[in-house]
Amino acid sequence: MKKPLVSVIIVNWNGKQFLKECLDSLMGGTYKDIEILLVDNASTDSSVVLVKRHYPSVTIIQNETNAGVAEGYDIGYKYSKGSAILLLNSDTILEDDVISGLVNVLYSNNRYGAVQPKMILQSEKDRIDSVGSFFLPTGNLYHFGREKNPNDPKYNVQREIFSTKGACMLIRREVLERTGLFDKNFFAYYEDTDLCIRIWMSGYKIIYTPSVKMYHKGGGGGKQIMRSYILFHAHKNRIYTYLKNFSGKYILKTLPVTLLLYQVLFVGYLLTGKFSYAGAVQRGILWNILHVRQTLKKRKHIQSHIRKIPDEAYLPRVTKQVRLSYYYYQMFGGMDRYRD
């Protein structure tokens, strides 16, 4: 197999503290057929100065305002030349063989559309950050292996997953030409799941491989964003994703349960005095009501131009059944940090 050029796209917002380790790990890797594009979202921490001074081979695209994660990646994609696209967070450190390993897996099967490596928490190297997510009948995501032992055999099996974690995912360019990359209405959160659904429905598969691993510090620029703002986008984007992509059958199965759980969460926030969080949940619902016409227009395009297979052909394979206690923990045990 001829080695494809891999375009590595990093979206940065005040991530200077992370960039050196991230870029050093990229440039020190065994896979040399790469181009690195840094999309800077109007950082004020001299990130761009650092990269210009020490990494002259990196292509820098400077936005005048913070365009967000989703639109930032879209902007970088327009400048990219590679036949494979690696979406990468700035707060990551790659082991030497990550890109070569991801390329080998991605091109081992012509139906593989995207692949994710094993992600380890940088702060706790004996804990998993992500080995991919599965779909739950409630509309939530099941973060398989989150904070578990990375050496456990069940997390060391290559498998199909519903959604990658966007901190590091390699995608065929030909797939993105069919599905598009990110929707700019996703300022942040759930944009990776939205893309993965479109990859699945276009007839490709999403793969997790344990053959290579990288480290994720977590948070990045997101730690500088107000929590209620994060929650608004998180809850808004899940509804928006399912309305655009799912068949009518799966919308009717999933959305009522999702909305019910949102109201339970809303009451939980009220009872614990987290009024801005409670408001964020309802604003996420309201946004979808106010933008329903725009959503339906996008839905029409997706269903007529992107969908190649029905939801029934892939969704049951990447759906998990979990104990009720999982939902309780996800909603109340993790109310102070967004996990989807």
Contacts in CASP RR format, 6 or more apart in sequence:
PFRMAT RR
TARGET T0000
AUTHOR 0000-0000-0000
METHOD contacts of the structure
MODEL  1
MKKPLVSVIIVNWNGKQFLKECLDSLMGGTYKDIEILLVDNASTDSSVVL
VKRHYPSVTIIQNETNAGVAEGYDIGYKYSKGSAILLLNSDTILEDDVIS
GLVNVLYSNNRYGAVQPKMILQSEKDRIDSVGSFFLPTGNLYHFGREKNP
NDPKYNVQREIFSTKGACMLIRREVLERTGLFDKNFFAYYEDTDLCIRIW
MSGYKIIYTPSVKMYHKGGGGGKQIMRSYILFHAHKNRIYTYLKNFSGKY
ILKTLPVTLLLYQVLFVGYLLTGKFSYAGAVQRGILWNILHVRQTLKKRK
HIQSHIRKIPDEAYLPRVTKQVRLSYYYYQMFGGMDRYRD
1 107 0 8 1.000
3 31 0 8 1.000
3 33 0 8 1.000
3 103 0 8 1.000
4 33 0 8 1.000
4 82 0 8 1.000
4 83 0 8 1.000
4 84 0 8 1.000
4 103 0 8 1.000
4 107 0 8 1.000
5 33 0 8 1.000
5 34 0 8 1.000
5 35 0 8 1.000
5 81 0 8 1.000
5 82 0 8 1.000
5 83 0 8 1.000
5 84 0 8 1.000
6 31 0 8 1.000
6 33 0 8 1.000
6 34 0 8 1.000
6 35 0 8 1.000
6 82 0 8 1.000
6 84 0 8 1.000
6 85 0 8 1.000
6 86 0 8 1.000
6 99 0 8 1.000
6 103 0 8 1.000
6 170 0 8 1.000
7 34 0 8 1.000
7 35 0 8 1.000
7 37 0 8 1.000
7 77 0 8 1.000
7 80 0 8 1.000
7 81 0 8 1.000
7 82 0 8 1.000
7 84 0 8 1.000
7 85 0 8 1.000
7 86 0 8 1.000
8 26 0 8 1.000
8 34 0 8 1.000
8 35 0 8 1.000
8 36 0 8 1.000
8 37 0 8 1.000
8 86 0 8 1.000
8 88 0 8 1.000
8 99 0 8 1.000
9 37 0 8 1.000
9 39 0 8 1.000
9 73 0 8 1.000
9 76 0 8 1.000
9 77 0 8 1.000
9 80 0 8 1.000
9 85 0 8 1.000
9 86 0 8 1.000
9 87 0 8 1.000
9 88 0 8 1.000
10 22 0 8 1.000
10 36 0 8 1.000
10 37 0 8 1.000
10 38 0 8 1.000
10 39 0 8 1.000
10 88 0 8 1.000
10 89 0 8 1.000
10 90 0 8 1.000
11 39 0 8 1.000
11 41 0 8 1.000
11 68 0 8 1.000
11 69 0 8 1.000
11 72 0 8 1.000
11 73 0 8 1.000
11 89 0 8 1.000
11 90 0 8 1.000
12 19 0 8 1.000
12 38 0 8 1.000
12 39 0 8 1.000
12 40 0 8 1.000
12 41 0 8 1.000
12 43 0 8 1.000
12 47 0 8 1.000
12 90 0 8 1.000
13 40 0 8 1.000
13 41 0 8 1.000
13 42 0 8 1.000
13 43 0 8 1.000
13 66 0 8 1.000
13 68 0 8 1.000
13 221 0 8 1.000
13 224 0 8 1.000
14 43 0 8 1.000
14 44 0 8 1.000
14 45 0 8 1.000
14 47 0 8 1.000
14 221 0 8 1.000
14 224 0 8 1.000
15 43 0 8 1.000
15 45 0 8 1.000
15 47 0 8 1.000
15 90 0 8 1.000
15 91 0 8 1.000
15 220 0 8 1.000
15 221 0 8 1.000
16 43 0 8 1.000
16 45 0 8 1.000
16 46 0 8 1.000
16 47 0 8 1.000
16 50 0 8 1.000
17 45 0 8 1.000
18 90 0 8 1.000
18 91 0 8 1.000
18 92 0 8 1.000
18 217 0 8 1.000
18 220 0 8 1.000
19 38 0 8 1.000
19 47 0 8 1.000
19 50 0 8 1.000
19 51 0 8 1.000
19 90 0 8 1.000
20 50 0 8 1.000
20 54 0 8 1.000
21 93 0 8 1.000
22 88 0 8 1.000
22 89 0 8 1.000
22 90 0 8 1.000
22 91 0 8 1.000
22 92 0 8 1.000
22 93 0 8 1.000
22 94 0 8 1.000
23 36 0 8 1.000
23 51 0 8 1.000
23 55 0 8 1.000
23 58 0 8 1.000
25 92 0 8 1.000
25 93 0 8 1.000
25 94 0 8 1.000
25 95 0 8 1.000
25 214 0 8 1.000
26 34 0 8 1.000
26 36 0 8 1.000
26 88 0 8 1.000
26 94 0 8 1.000
26 99 0 8 1.000
27 36 0 8 1.000
27 55 0 8 1.000
27 57 0 8 1.000
28 96 0 8 1.000
29 94 0 8 1.000
29 96 0 8 1.000
29 97 0 8 1.000
29 98 0 8 1.000
29 99 0 8 1.000
29 100 0 8 1.000
30 96 0 8 1.000
30 97 0 8 1.000
30 99 0 8 1.000
30 100 0 8 1.000
31 97 0 8 1.000
31 99 0 8 1.000
31 100 0 8 1.000
31 101 0 8 1.000
31 103 0 8 1.000
34 86 0 8 1.000
34 99 0 8 1.000
35 59 0 8 1.000
35 80 0 8 1.000
35 81 0 8 1.000
35 82 0 8 1.000
36 55 0 8 1.000
36 57 0 8 1.000
36 58 0 8 1.000
36 59 0 8 1.000
37 58 0 8 1.000
37 59 0 8 1.000
37 60 0 8 1.000
37 61 0 8 1.000
37 76 0 8 1.000
37 79 0 8 1.000
37 80 0 8 1.000
38 48 0 8 1.000
38 51 0 8 1.000
38 58 0 8 1.000
38 59 0 8 1.000
38 60 0 8 1.000
38 61 0 8 1.000
39 61 0 8 1.000
39 63 0 8 1.000
39 72 0 8 1.000
39 73 0 8 1.000
39 75 0 8 1.000
39 76 0 8 1.000
40 47 0 8 1.000
40 48 0 8 1.000
40 60 0 8 1.000
40 61 0 8 1.000
40 62 0 8 1.000
40 63 0 8 1.000
41 63 0 8 1.000
41 65 0 8 1.000
41 66 0 8 1.000
41 67 0 8 1.000
41 68 0 8 1.000
41 72 0 8 1.000
42 62 0 8 1.000
42 63 0 8 1.000
42 64 0 8 1.000
42 65 0 8 1.000
42 66 0 8 1.000
48 60 0 8 1.000
48 62 0 8 1.000
51 58 0 8 1.000
51 60 0 8 1.000
52 60 0 8 1.000
59 79 0 8 1.000
61 75 0 8 1.000
61 76 0 8 1.000
61 79 0 8 1.000
63 72 0 8 1.000
63 75 0 8 1.000
67 75 0 8 1.000
67 184 0 8 1.000
68 187 0 8 1.000
68 188 0 8 1.000
69 182 0 8 1.000
69 186 0 8 1.000
69 187 0 8 1.000
69 188 0 8 1.000
69 191 0 8 1.000
70 182 0 8 1.000
70 183 0 8 1.000
70 184 0 8 1.000
70 185 0 8 1.000
70 186 0 8 1.000
70 187 0 8 1.000
70 188 0 8 1.000
70 191 0 8 1.000
71 182 0 8 1.000
71 184 0 8 1.000
71 187 0 8 1.000
72 182 0 8 1.000
73 87 0 8 1.000
73 181 0 8 1.000
73 182 0 8 1.000
73 191 0 8 1.000
74 181 0 8 1.000
74 182 0 8 1.000
74 184 0 8 1.000
77 85 0 8 1.000
77 176 0 8 1.000
77 181 0 8 1.000
80 173 0 8 1.000
82 173 0 8 1.000
83 172 0 8 1.000
83 173 0 8 1.000
83 174 0 8 1.000
84 103 0 8 1.000
84 106 0 8 1.000
84 170 0 8 1.000
84 171 0 8 1.000
84 172 0 8 1.000
84 173 0 8 1.000
85 170 0 8 1.000
85 171 0 8 1.000
85 172 0 8 1.000
85 173 0 8 1.000
85 176 0 8 1.000
85 181 0 8 1.000
86 99 0 8 1.000
86 102 0 8 1.000
86 168 0 8 1.000
86 169 0 8 1.000
86 170 0 8 1.000
86 171 0 8 1.000
87 166 0 8 1.000
87 168 0 8 1.000
87 169 0 8 1.000
87 170 0 8 1.000
87 171 0 8 1.000
87 192 0 8 1.000
88 94 0 8 1.000
88 167 0 8 1.000
88 168 0 8 1.000
89 166 0 8 1.000
89 167 0 8 1.000
89 168 0 8 1.000
89 216 0 8 1.000
89 218 0 8 1.000
89 220 0 8 1.000
90 220 0 8 1.000
91 122 0 8 1.000
91 167 0 8 1.000
91 216 0 8 1.000
91 217 0 8 1.000
91 218 0 8 1.000
91 219 0 8 1.000
91 220 0 8 1.000
91 221 0 8 1.000
92 167 0 8 1.000
92 168 0 8 1.000
92 214 0 8 1.000
92 215 0 8 1.000
92 216 0 8 1.000
92 217 0 8 1.000
93 122 0 8 1.000
93 214 0 8 1.000
93 215 0 8 1.000
93 217 0 8 1.000
94 168 0 8 1.000
94 214 0 8 1.000
94 215 0 8 1.000
95 212 0 8 1.000
95 213 0 8 1.000
95 214 0 8 1.000
97 212 0 8 1.000
98 117 0 8 1.000
98 168 0 8 1.000
98 212 0 8 1.000
98 213 0 8 1.000
98 214 0 8 1.000
99 170 0 8 1.000
100 212 0 8 1.000
101 117 0 8 1.000
101 209 0 8 1.000
101 211 0 8 1.000
101 212 0 8 1.000
102 115 0 8 1.000
102 117 0 8 1.000
102 170 0 8 1.000
102 209 0 8 1.000
102 212 0 8 1.000
103 170 0 8 1.000
104 211 0 8 1.000
105 112 0 8 1.000
105 115 0 8 1.000
105 158 0 8 1.000
105 207 0 8 1.000
105 209 0 8 1.000
105 211 0 8 1.000
106 112 0 8 1.000
106 113 0 8 1.000
106 114 0 8 1.000
106 115 0 8 1.000
106 170 0 8 1.000
106 172 0 8 1.000
106 207 0 8 1.000
109 205 0 8 1.000
111 203 0 8 1.000
111 204 0 8 1.000
111 205 0 8 1.000
112 172 0 8 1.000
112 204 0 8 1.000
112 205 0 8 1.000
112 207 0 8 1.000
113 171 0 8 1.000
113 172 0 8 1.000
113 175 0 8 1.000
113 199 0 8 1.000
113 204 0 8 1.000
113 205 0 8 1.000
113 206 0 8 1.000
113 207 0 8 1.000
114 164 0 8 1.000
114 169 0 8 1.000
114 170 0 8 1.000
114 171 0 8 1.000
114 172 0 8 1.000
114 175 0 8 1.000
114 196 0 8 1.000
114 199 0 8 1.000
114 204 0 8 1.000
114 206 0 8 1.000
114 207 0 8 1.000
115 164 0 8 1.000
115 169 0 8 1.000
115 170 0 8 1.000
115 206 0 8 1.000
115 207 0 8 1.000
115 208 0 8 1.000
115 209 0 8 1.000
116 130 0 8 1.000
116 131 0 8 1.000
116 132 0 8 1.000
116 161 0 8 1.000
116 164 0 8 1.000
116 165 0 8 1.000
116 166 0 8 1.000
116 168 0 8 1.000
116 169 0 8 1.000
116 170 0 8 1.000
116 206 0 8 1.000
116 207 0 8 1.000
116 208 0 8 1.000
116 209 0 8 1.000
117 168 0 8 1.000
117 209 0 8 1.000
117 210 0 8 1.000
117 211 0 8 1.000
117 212 0 8 1.000
117 213 0 8 1.000
117 214 0 8 1.000
118 128 0 8 1.000
118 131 0 8 1.000
118 150 0 8 1.000
118 155 0 8 1.000
118 156 0 8 1.000
118 208 0 8 1.000
118 209 0 8 1.000
118 210 0 8 1.000
118 212 0 8 1.000
118 213 0 8 1.000
118 214 0 8 1.000
119 128 0 8 1.000
119 129 0 8 1.000
119 130 0 8 1.000
119 131 0 8 1.000
119 165 0 8 1.000
119 167 0 8 1.000
119 168 0 8 1.000
119 213 0 8 1.000
119 214 0 8 1.000
119 215 0 8 1.000
119 216 0 8 1.000
120 127 0 8 1.000
120 128 0 8 1.000
120 129 0 8 1.000
120 150 0 8 1.000
120 213 0 8 1.000
120 214 0 8 1.000
120 215 0 8 1.000
120 216 0 8 1.000
121 127 0 8 1.000
121 128 0 8 1.000
121 129 0 8 1.000
121 147 0 8 1.000
121 215 0 8 1.000
121 216 0 8 1.000
121 218 0 8 1.000
122 215 0 8 1.000
122 216 0 8 1.000
122 217 0 8 1.000
122 218 0 8 1.000
123 217 0 8 1.000
124 147 0 8 1.000
125 215 0 8 1.000
126 149 0 8 1.000
126 150 0 8 1.000
127 147 0 8 1.000
127 148 0 8 1.000
127 149 0 8 1.000
127 150 0 8 1.000
128 145 0 8 1.000
128 146 0 8 1.000
128 147 0 8 1.000
128 148 0 8 1.000
128 149 0 8 1.000
128 150 0 8 1.000
128 155 0 8 1.000
129 146 0 8 1.000
129 165 0 8 1.000
129 167 0 8 1.000
129 215 0 8 1.000
129 216 0 8 1.000
129 218 0 8 1.000
130 143 0 8 1.000
130 146 0 8 1.000
130 164 0 8 1.000
130 165 0 8 1.000
130 167 0 8 1.000
130 216 0 8 1.000
131 144 0 8 1.000
131 145 0 8 1.000
131 155 0 8 1.000
131 161 0 8 1.000
131 208 0 8 1.000
131 210 0 8 1.000
132 143 0 8 1.000
132 144 0 8 1.000
132 161 0 8 1.000
132 162 0 8 1.000
132 163 0 8 1.000
132 164 0 8 1.000
132 165 0 8 1.000
132 208 0 8 1.000
133 141 0 8 1.000
133 142 0 8 1.000
133 143 0 8 1.000
133 144 0 8 1.000
133 161 0 8 1.000
133 162 0 8 1.000
133 163 0 8 1.000
133 164 0 8 1.000
133 165 0 8 1.000
133 193 0 8 1.000
134 141 0 8 1.000
134 142 0 8 1.000
134 144 0 8 1.000
134 161 0 8 1.000
134 162 0 8 1.000
134 318 0 8 1.000
134 319 0 8 1.000
134 320 0 8 1.000
135 141 0 8 1.000
135 142 0 8 1.000
135 162 0 8 1.000
135 163 0 8 1.000
135 315 0 8 1.000
135 318 0 8 1.000
135 319 0 8 1.000
135 320 0 8 1.000
136 142 0 8 1.000
136 319 0 8 1.000
136 320 0 8 1.000
136 321 0 8 1.000
136 322 0 8 1.000
137 253 0 8 1.000
137 254 0 8 1.000
137 257 0 8 1.000
137 319 0 8 1.000
137 321 0 8 1.000
138 254 0 8 1.000
138 257 0 8 1.000
138 258 0 8 1.000
138 261 0 8 1.000
138 327 0 8 1.000
139 238 0 8 1.000
139 242 0 8 1.000
139 254 0 8 1.000
139 257 0 8 1.000
139 258 0 8 1.000
140 258 0 8 1.000
140 261 0 8 1.000
140 327 0 8 1.000
140 330 0 8 1.000
140 340 0 8 1.000
141 162 0 8 1.000
141 163 0 8 1.000
141 193 0 8 1.000
141 340 0 8 1.000
142 320 0 8 1.000
142 322 0 8 1.000
142 326 0 8 1.000
143 339 0 8 1.000
143 340 0 8 1.000
144 155 0 8 1.000
144 161 0 8 1.000
144 320 0 8 1.000
145 155 0 8 1.000
146 339 0 8 1.000
148 155 0 8 1.000
149 155 0 8 1.000
150 156 0 8 1.000
150 213 0 8 1.000
155 210 0 8 1.000
156 210 0 8 1.000
157 210 0 8 1.000
158 207 0 8 1.000
158 208 0 8 1.000
158 209 0 8 1.000
158 210 0 8 1.000
158 211 0 8 1.000
159 207 0 8 1.000
159 208 0 8 1.000
160 205 0 8 1.000
160 206 0 8 1.000
160 207 0 8 1.000
160 208 0 8 1.000
160 317 0 8 1.000
160 318 0 8 1.000
161 206 0 8 1.000
161 207 0 8 1.000
161 208 0 8 1.000
161 318 0 8 1.000
162 193 0 8 1.000
162 196 0 8 1.000
162 200 0 8 1.000
162 206 0 8 1.000
162 315 0 8 1.000
162 318 0 8 1.000
162 319 0 8 1.000
163 192 0 8 1.000
163 193 0 8 1.000
163 196 0 8 1.000
163 197 0 8 1.000
163 206 0 8 1.000
164 192 0 8 1.000
164 196 0 8 1.000
164 206 0 8 1.000
164 208 0 8 1.000
165 192 0 8 1.000
166 192 0 8 1.000
167 216 0 8 1.000
167 218 0 8 1.000
168 214 0 8 1.000
168 216 0 8 1.000
169 192 0 8 1.000
171 199 0 8 1.000
172 204 0 8 1.000
175 199 0 8 1.000
175 202 0 8 1.000
175 204 0 8 1.000
178 202 0 8 1.000
178 306 0 8 1.000
179 195 0 8 1.000
179 198 0 8 1.000
179 199 0 8 1.000
179 202 0 8 1.000
179 306 0 8 1.000
180 195 0 8 1.000
180 198 0 8 1.000
181 195 0 8 1.000
182 191 0 8 1.000
182 194 0 8 1.000
182 195 0 8 1.000
183 191 0 8 1.000
183 194 0 8 1.000
183 244 0 8 1.000
183 298 0 8 1.000
185 240 0 8 1.000
185 291 0 8 1.000
186 194 0 8 1.000
186 233 0 8 1.000
186 237 0 8 1.000
186 240 0 8 1.000
187 233 0 8 1.000
188 222 0 8 1.000
188 225 0 8 1.000
188 230 0 8 1.000
188 233 0 8 1.000
189 230 0 8 1.000
189 233 0 8 1.000
189 234 0 8 1.000
189 237 0 8 1.000
189 338 0 8 1.000
189 340 0 8 1.000
190 233 0 8 1.000
190 234 0 8 1.000
190 237 0 8 1.000
190 238 0 8 1.000
190 240 0 8 1.000
190 241 0 8 1.000
190 340 0 8 1.000
191 237 0 8 1.000
193 241 0 8 1.000
193 340 0 8 1.000
194 237 0 8 1.000
194 240 0 8 1.000
194 241 0 8 1.000
194 244 0 8 1.000
194 245 0 8 1.000
196 206 0 8 1.000
197 241 0 8 1.000
197 245 0 8 1.000
197 246 0 8 1.000
198 245 0 8 1.000
198 302 0 8 1.000
198 306 0 8 1.000
199 205 0 8 1.000
199 206 0 8 1.000
200 206 0 8 1.000
200 309 0 8 1.000
200 314 0 8 1.000
200 315 0 8 1.000
200 318 0 8 1.000
201 245 0 8 1.000
201 302 0 8 1.000
201 306 0 8 1.000
201 307 0 8 1.000
201 308 0 8 1.000
201 309 0 8 1.000
201 311 0 8 1.000
201 314 0 8 1.000
202 306 0 8 1.000
202 307 0 8 1.000
202 308 0 8 1.000
202 309 0 8 1.000
203 308 0 8 1.000
203 309 0 8 1.000
203 314 0 8 1.000
205 314 0 8 1.000
206 318 0 8 1.000
222 230 0 8 1.000
227 276 0 8 1.000
227 277 0 8 1.000
227 336 0 8 1.000
228 276 0 8 1.000
228 277 0 8 1.000
228 279 0 8 1.000
228 280 0 8 1.000
229 280 0 8 1.000
230 338 0 8 1.000
231 277 0 8 1.000
231 280 0 8 1.000
231 281 0 8 1.000
231 338 0 8 1.000
232 280 0 8 1.000
232 283 0 8 1.000
232 284 0 8 1.000
232 287 0 8 1.000
234 338 0 8 1.000
234 340 0 8 1.000
235 262 0 8 1.000
235 280 0 8 1.000
235 281 0 8 1.000
235 284 0 8 1.000
235 285 0 8 1.000
236 283 0 8 1.000
236 284 0 8 1.000
236 285 0 8 1.000
236 287 0 8 1.000
236 288 0 8 1.000
238 258 0 8 1.000
238 340 0 8 1.000
239 255 0 8 1.000
239 258 0 8 1.000
239 259 0 8 1.000
239 284 0 8 1.000
239 285 0 8 1.000
239 288 0 8 1.000
240 287 0 8 1.000
240 288 0 8 1.000
240 291 0 8 1.000
240 295 0 8 1.000
242 250 0 8 1.000
242 251 0 8 1.000
242 254 0 8 1.000
242 255 0 8 1.000
242 258 0 8 1.000
243 251 0 8 1.000
243 255 0 8 1.000
243 288 0 8 1.000
243 292 0 8 1.000
243 295 0 8 1.000
243 296 0 8 1.000
243 299 0 8 1.000
244 295 0 8 1.000
244 298 0 8 1.000
244 299 0 8 1.000
244 302 0 8 1.000
245 299 0 8 1.000
245 302 0 8 1.000
246 254 0 8 1.000
246 311 0 8 1.000
247 310 0 8 1.000
247 311 0 8 1.000
249 311 0 8 1.000
250 311 0 8 1.000
250 315 0 8 1.000
259 285 0 8 1.000
261 327 0 8 1.000
261 331 0 8 1.000
262 281 0 8 1.000
262 285 0 8 1.000
264 331 0 8 1.000
265 281 0 8 1.000
265 331 0 8 1.000
265 335 0 8 1.000
266 278 0 8 1.000
266 279 0 8 1.000
266 281 0 8 1.000
266 282 0 8 1.000
268 274 0 8 1.000
268 278 0 8 1.000
268 332 0 8 1.000
268 335 0 8 1.000
269 275 0 8 1.000
269 277 0 8 1.000
269 278 0 8 1.000
269 279 0 8 1.000
269 281 0 8 1.000
269 335 0 8 1.000
270 278 0 8 1.000
272 335 0 8 1.000
274 335 0 8 1.000
277 335 0 8 1.000
288 295 0 8 1.000
330 339 0 8 1.000
END
